Amino acid sequence: MIWIAIIVAGLVIDQLTKYTIKSNVKYGDLITVINDFFYITHHENRGAAWGIFQDGRYFFIILTIILVAILGYFLYKSQSKMLKTSLSIIIGGAAGNFVDRVRTGGVVDFLDFYIGDYHFPTFNAADTFIVIGSIMLLIYMIFIYKEEESKEKEDTEE
């Protein structure tokens, strides 16, 4: 049940932050949080990360359904809390952007960072959840999964 709560929490946090931005920040405005580094803005992205594949609404809707089904399968089958947590966070983020794509055709982005002369692509809470969950999944795959596999081999050799 905790895994569903994580998914729902990710979806709700994402949608609440986007609603707050849409209600309080004019499209295109830039609100300084940390000068020359971090701003709040209001943009819509009809593509994927970094604005690639613009106007791929139906492609992304179908892709999200397929990927969430696959991740959901592994979430259901896994016994690892780390794997279940990472997958739940990813699914929650994907669900947040999915709702936007179905409702409006694009996602609301509002977190805007500048690192020196580099302007990092604007993103949202759902994107953050997807990245955090993906990093956790990578850590699981590199460090934990191999340990579980080694333990199974040791058990069968004894």
N, C-alpha and C positions, 0 to 999 in steps of 0.2 A: 504493500500500500504506500510506503514511503516514496517509492519510485514514481508513482502517479502524482503524488503531492509535489515532488520536485518538478515534474513536467508542467503541472498546472501553475506552480509558482513562477516558473520561467515565462510561461505564456502570459500570465497576469501582470507580472512586473514589466515585461516588454510592452504590452498593450497600454498599461497605465502611463508609462513614460512617453510613449508616442502620442497618446491622447493629450497629455499635459503640454507637450511641445506644440501640437496642432492648435490647441486652445489658447496658448499664451505667446507664441513666437510667430511673427509674420514670416511667410515664406521668403527665404533668402536673407533674413536678418542674421547678424552675427553678434552674439552677446559675449563679451569678454569675461572669462573666468580667471585665467592666468595669462596676462598680456604676452603676446608673441609665442604662446604655447598651446593653450587650451581655450576653446570657444564652444558655446552652445549655438546651434543654428537650426534651420528647418529646411530640409531638402527632401525630394522624393527621388528614389532610385528605381528605375524600371528594368534594371539589369541585375547582374550578380556583383560580387566583390569588385571593387575598383571600376564599377560601371560597365563591365564587359557584358556582352550579349544583351544590349538594350532592347526593350520591347519583346523579351522572350517569356512573357507572362505564362502562357499555357505550357511551355516547355518546363519552366520552373515549378509550376503546380504539379505536373505529372512526375517530374523528377523527385520532388519533395515527398509525394505520396509513396513512391517506390522506396526511397531511402529510409523513410520513417518506418515503413513495413519491415525492411531488412533489419534496421536497428532495433525495432520492437521485438523481432524474433530473437535476436541475441540477448536482449534485455530479459525476455521471458525464460530463455534456456540457461542463462549464466547463473553460477553460484557465487561469483566474485562481487563483493560489495563495491570495489573500485570500478570494475567494468560497468556494473549497473548504475552507479552514480554518474560516470562519464556519459554513458548513453542517455540517461534521463536528462542531463543538462543539455546535451546536443539536441535531443528531440524537443525539449521545451523551447529552445531558441528557434529551431526550424518551424515549430508550430506558430510562433509569433510572427515570423516573416510570411508564413503561409497564409495566415489570416489577412494580412495586408494585401498580398498578391490577389487573393480571391476577391476581397472587398473592393480594392481600388486599382489593381493592376501593377502596383509598385509598393516599395517599402519606404517608410519615413525614416530618414537618417538625421541625426542631430548632434553627435559627438564629433568634434572637429579639432584635430591636432596639427600643429606645425612644429617640426623639429628642424631648427635652423631654417634653411631655405626650402626644405622639403615639406610639402603639404600632404599629410597622410590622408587617404580617402575617408570621407565622412562615413560614420557607421552608427549603429544603434545598439540597444541592450541585447536584442536577439543575436546579433553578430557576436557580441561579447560572450554570450553563453555558448555559442557554437565553438568559438575559439578556445575557451576555457575547457569545455568538455573534450575537445579534440586533443588538447595538450595532455589532459588526464588520460585519455585513451592511448596516446602515444607512450606515455610513461608506463601505463599498464602493459602494453605490448612489448616494450623493450625490457623492462625490469621484472615485472610480476609474472606475466604469462609464462616466460621461460622457466622461472623458478617452479611454478606449478607443474609444468611439463617434466622438469627434472625430478621432482618429488615422485611423480607417477612412475617414472622409469626406475627409480631407486626402489620403490615399493614392489614392483613386479620382479625385480632381480633378486630380491631377498627370499 
